[in-house]
């Protein structure tokens, strides 16, 4: 059974296994950037502390407050999901409120759908925001299905800076809790 956990150094070994599976690809929802050292115990601890403090971001340099959770199962890291508390113009265009990623070896097991529903439920219980924006690459059918399963309604498809396109979805949190959508107990 999946759980959402705060990032913690106790997941060091299983996170490293996952990190190797990504083979250098961007890990959506993880808050992992090029300068972050996750390979050494000290670097991993510093990164975990950075994630824990991300809710306190002041918006400087376009970095908004963000809450990170790790998708876990039996005390093992399965993936990440993040909620950006508000949107800058850039995030409104192409980033969205929520990003998630599941380690390649665990895809197709429902972890992303479960985590997105769980996060939307938590946000709906808080009462704000009323809706959340998620984006995914136009060719990422699995992520599009995850978002749609959780009540996402496609707003549009836009070109990206790399010559491709991305899809923009909105999930109405208030409606989802009443109608059995996202608010009931992949993305970029």
C-alpha positions as CSV (number, residue, x, y, z in Angstrom):
1,X,0.0,0.0,0.0
2,X,1.3,3.4,-1.0
3,X,1.9,6.2,1.5
4,X,3.0,9.8,1.3
5,X,6.0,10.6,3.4
6,X,8.0,13.7,4.1
7,X,11.5,13.5,2.5
8,X,13.8,11.7,5.0
9,X,17.3,10.5,5.0
10,X,16.1,7.0,5.9
11,X,15.2,6.5,2.2
12,X,18.8,7.1,1.1
13,X,19.4,3.6,-0.3
14,X,16.1,3.2,-2.1
15,X,16.3,6.7,-3.4
16,X,19.7,6.0,-4.9
17,X,18.4,2.9,-6.6
18,X,15.6,5.0,-8.1
19,X,18.0,7.8,-9.1
20,X,20.1,5.2,-11.1
21,X,17.0,4.1,-12.9
22,X,16.3,7.6,-14.1
23,X,19.8,7.5,-15.8
24,X,20.2,11.3,-15.8
25,X,16.7,12.1,-16.9
26,X,14.8,14.9,-15.1
27,X,12.8,13.6,-12.2
28,X,9.6,15.5,-12.2
29,X,8.3,16.4,-8.7
30,X,11.5,15.6,-7.0
31,X,13.0,19.0,-6.5
32,X,16.3,17.7,-7.8
33,X,18.5,20.1,-9.7
34,X,21.9,19.8,-11.4
35,X,23.9,21.1,-8.4
36,X,22.3,18.8,-5.9
37,X,24.5,16.0,-4.6
38,X,22.4,13.0,-3.7
39,X,25.1,10.4,-4.1
40,X,26.9,11.0,-0.8
41,X,25.2,10.6,2.6
42,X,26.1,14.2,3.5
43,X,24.9,15.6,0.1
44,X,21.7,13.6,0.4
45,X,21.0,14.9,3.9
46,X,21.6,18.5,2.7
47,X,19.2,18.0,-0.2
48,X,16.5,16.5,2.0
49,X,16.9,19.5,4.3
50,X,16.5,21.8,1.3
51,X,13.2,20.0,0.4
52,X,12.0,20.3,4.0
53,X,12.6,24.1,3.9
54,X,11.1,24.6,0.4
55,X,7.7,25.6,2.0
56,X,9.5,28.7,3.3
57,X,10.6,30.0,-0.1
58,X,9.9,33.7,-0.6
59,X,9.5,33.8,-4.4
60,X,13.0,35.1,-5.1
61,X,14.2,34.1,-8.5
62,X,10.8,32.6,-9.3
63,X,11.1,29.9,-6.6
64,X,7.7,29.6,-4.9
65,X,6.9,27.8,-1.7
66,X,6.6,24.1,-2.4
67,X,5.6,21.0,-0.4
68,X,7.4,17.8,-1.3
69,X,6.2,14.3,-0.5
70,X,7.7,11.0,-1.4
71,X,5.6,8.2,-2.6
72,X,6.7,5.2,-0.5
73,X,5.7,1.6,0.0
74,X,7.0,-0.6,2.8
75,X,9.6,2.0,3.7
76,X,10.9,2.2,0.2
77,X,11.0,5.2,-2.1
78,X,8.7,4.8,-5.2
79,X,8.5,8.4,-6.4
80,X,7.9,12.0,-5.7
81,X,5.1,14.5,-5.9
82,X,5.3,18.3,-5.2
83,X,2.7,21.0,-4.7
84,X,3.7,24.6,-5.6
85,X,1.6,26.9,-3.4
86,X,1.0,29.5,-6.1
87,X,1.8,30.1,-9.7
88,X,4.2,32.7,-11.2
89,X,3.5,33.7,-14.8
90,X,6.0,31.0,-16.0
91,X,4.4,28.3,-13.8
92,X,0.9,29.4,-15.0
93,X,2.1,28.9,-18.6
94,X,4.0,25.7,-18.4
95,X,4.8,24.4,-14.9
96,X,1.6,24.1,-12.9
97,X,0.9,23.5,-9.3
98,X,1.7,19.8,-9.1
99,X,4.5,17.7,-10.5
100,X,5.2,14.1,-10.0
101,X,7.4,11.3,-11.1
102,X,7.6,7.5,-10.4
103,X,10.8,5.5,-10.6
104,X,10.9,3.6,-13.9
105,X,10.8,0.1,-12.3
106,X,7.5,1.0,-10.5
107,X,5.6,2.6,-13.3
108,X,2.2,1.1,-14.3
109,X,1.3,0.1,-10.7
110,X,-1.0,3.1,-10.0
111,X,1.4,5.0,-7.7
112,X,1.1,8.3,-9.6
113,X,-2.7,8.1,-9.8
114,X,-2.9,7.2,-6.1
115,X,-0.5,10.0,-5.1
116,X,-2.2,12.7,-7.2
117,X,-5.6,11.8,-5.7
118,X,-4.2,11.8,-2.2
119,X,-2.6,15.3,-2.7
120,X,-5.8,16.6,-4.2
121,X,-7.8,15.3,-1.3
122,X,-5.4,17.0,1.2
123,X,-5.6,20.3,-0.8
124,X,-9.5,20.1,-1.0
125,X,-9.6,19.5,2.8
126,X,-7.6,22.7,3.3
127,X,-10.0,24.6,1.0
128,X,-7.5,26.3,-1.2
129,X,-6.7,26.5,-3.9
130,X,-10.1,25.9,-5.6
131,X,-8.3,24.2,-8.5
132,X,-4.9,23.1,-9.5
133,X,-3.0,23.2,-12.8
134,X,-0.9,20.2,-14.1
135,X,1.0,20.0,-17.3
136,X,2.6,17.1,-19.1
137,X,4.4,16.6,-22.4
138,X,1.9,16.0,-25.2
139,X,3.4,12.7,-26.0
140,X,3.3,11.4,-22.4
141,X,0.1,9.4,-22.7
142,X,0.6,7.7,-19.2
143,X,0.8,11.1,-17.5
144,X,-2.2,12.4,-19.4
145,X,-4.3,9.4,-18.4
146,X,-3.2,9.8,-14.7
147,X,-4.3,13.5,-14.7
148,X,-7.6,12.6,-16.5
149,X,-8.3,9.8,-14.1
150,X,-8.0,12.3,-11.3
151,X,-10.5,14.7,-12.8
152,X,-8.2,16.8,-15.0
153,X,-9.9,18.7,-17.8
154,X,-7.7,19.6,-20.7
155,X,-7.6,23.4,-21.2
156,X,-5.2,23.5,-24.2
157,X,-2.0,22.2,-25.8
158,X,0.9,24.7,-26.2
159,X,4.2,24.6,-28.0
160,X,7.3,24.3,-25.7
161,X,10.8,25.8,-26.3
162,X,12.1,22.5,-27.7
163,X,9.8,22.3,-30.7
164,X,7.4,19.9,-29.0
165,X,4.1,20.5,-27.2
166,X,2.7,20.2,-23.7
167,X,-0.8,19.7,-22.4
168,X,-2.4,21.9,-19.7
169,X,-5.0,20.4,-17.3
170,X,-7.1,21.9,-14.5
171,X,-8.5,19.8,-11.6
172,X,-11.4,21.4,-9.8
173,X,-10.8,20.4,-6.2
174,X,-14.2,21.5,-4.8
175,X,-16.1,19.6,-7.6
176,X,-13.8,16.6,-7.3
177,X,-14.7,16.0,-3.6
178,X,-18.4,16.1,-4.3
179,X,-18.4,14.0,-7.5
180,X,-15.9,11.3,-6.7
181,X,-13.1,12.9,-8.8
182,X,-9.7,14.1,-7.7
183,X,-10.7,15.0,-4.2
184,X,-11.7,11.5,-3.1
185,X,-9.4,9.3,-1.0
186,X,3.9,13.0,-14.4
187,X,3.1,15.8,-14.9
188,X,5.8,18.3,-15.2
